[in-house]
Amino acid sequence: MELPDLLIPHDQELVADVYLLGHRYEPRKVLLVGWAPRHVVEDRDPERYPGKSLNYVVRPDELNLL
C-alpha cells in the first residue's frame, strides 16, 4: 500500500500540537495512518500540490506512523 501525503492548507493557522493523517474506509470509520508535530509542518514552504492548491506537504517518510 502506498501511503498518501499529509496536506495542510497554507492559509490555515498552525495552532495544533500534532497533525493527523487519516483514511476514511467507511462512512463512519476512519483509520489513523500517521502524524506530524507542528514544527515539522512549520519547517517547510507551502507547495502547489496537488494541482494548484497551496499546502504544507508532509511526505510519508517524514510521518510518525501509527
C-alpha positions in Angstrom: 0.0 0.0 0.0 1.3 3.4 -0.9 0.9 6.0 1.9 -0.5 9.4 1.0 0.9 12.8 1.9 -0.3 14.8 4.8 -1.7 18.1 3.4 -2.5 21.2 5.5 -3.9 24.2 3.7 -1.3 27.1 3.7 -4.0 29.6 4.8 -4.9 27.5 7.9 -3.3 28.9 11.1 -0.9 26.2 12.5 -2.1 26.0 16.1 -2.4 22.3 16.7 0.4 20.4 18.5 0.1 17.5 16.1 -1.5 16.9 12.7 -3.1 13.6 11.9 -3.4 11.7 8.6 -6.5 9.5 8.4 -8.1 7.3 5.8 -11.8 7.0 5.7 -12.8 3.5 4.7 -16.5 3.5 5.6 -18.9 6.5 6.1 -18.3 6.4 9.9 -14.9 4.6 10.2 -11.5 6.2 9.9 -8.1 4.5 10.1 -5.4 6.8 11.6 -2.3 6.4 9.5 0.3 8.7 10.9 1.0 12.1 12.4 3.5 15.0 12.3 4.3 17.5 15.1 3.7 21.2 14.4 7.4 22.0 14.0 7.6 19.5 11.1 4.7 21.2 9.3 6.0 24.7 10.0 9.5 23.9 8.8 8.6 23.9 5.1 7.5 26.2 2.4 3.9 25.7 1.1 3.8 23.9 -2.3 1.2 24.0 -5.1 0.3 20.3 -4.5 -1.8 18.6 -5.5 -2.7 20.7 -8.6 -3.0 24.4 -7.9 -3.8 24.1 -4.2 -1.2 25.7 -1.9 -0.5 23.4 1.0 2.1 22.4 3.6 3.0 18.9 2.4 4.5 16.3 4.8 5.7 13.2 2.8 5.0 9.7 4.2 8.7 9.1 5.1 8.5 12.2 7.4 5.4 11.0 9.2 5.3 9.1 12.5 3.3 6.1 11.5 0.7 4.5 13.8 
